[in-house]
Amino acid sequence: MKHTFLFLLVALIFSCNNNEAFINHKLTFEKMGDCSPGEKAGSMLSNIAGERYVFESCLDAAFDGTQYSVDRVGDSLVVSFPKTDGPKNAFNITLDIDAFPVYNFIVLDGKEAIPIRHVEK
């Protein structure tokens, strides 16, 4: 009985120690209309489930929420949207990101890198 309990305890401890790198992300968007000059400030909400970024971006009018990428480059995450010469519309983007190991900067759609301060889990 003691050995079974000890084995289960050790198995539980090792199963909780998952150190594999990952980036989980989910994007929702709302088409706002024509692109306007000047950028509105975005916002970030950080909690134990990751970070939520809300920002406005001028994207292809045919954007459907699947043509984007989130890549790790060093200690940064780079969020990219494809650009074409076609018609553009302003979109309100909400991007939820949870990543391990933590990242210290994020680049949203080619703009300046934003330093990130994370909530400890």
PyMOL commands that set and color helices and strands:
alter all, ss='L'
color gray80, all
select helices_A, chain A and resi 2-15
alter helices_A, ss='H'
color red, helices_A
select strands_A, chain A and resi 22-33+43-47+50-60+69-73+76-80+88-100+105-108+114-115
alter strands_A, ss='S'
color yellow, strands_A
deselect
rebuild
show_as cartoon
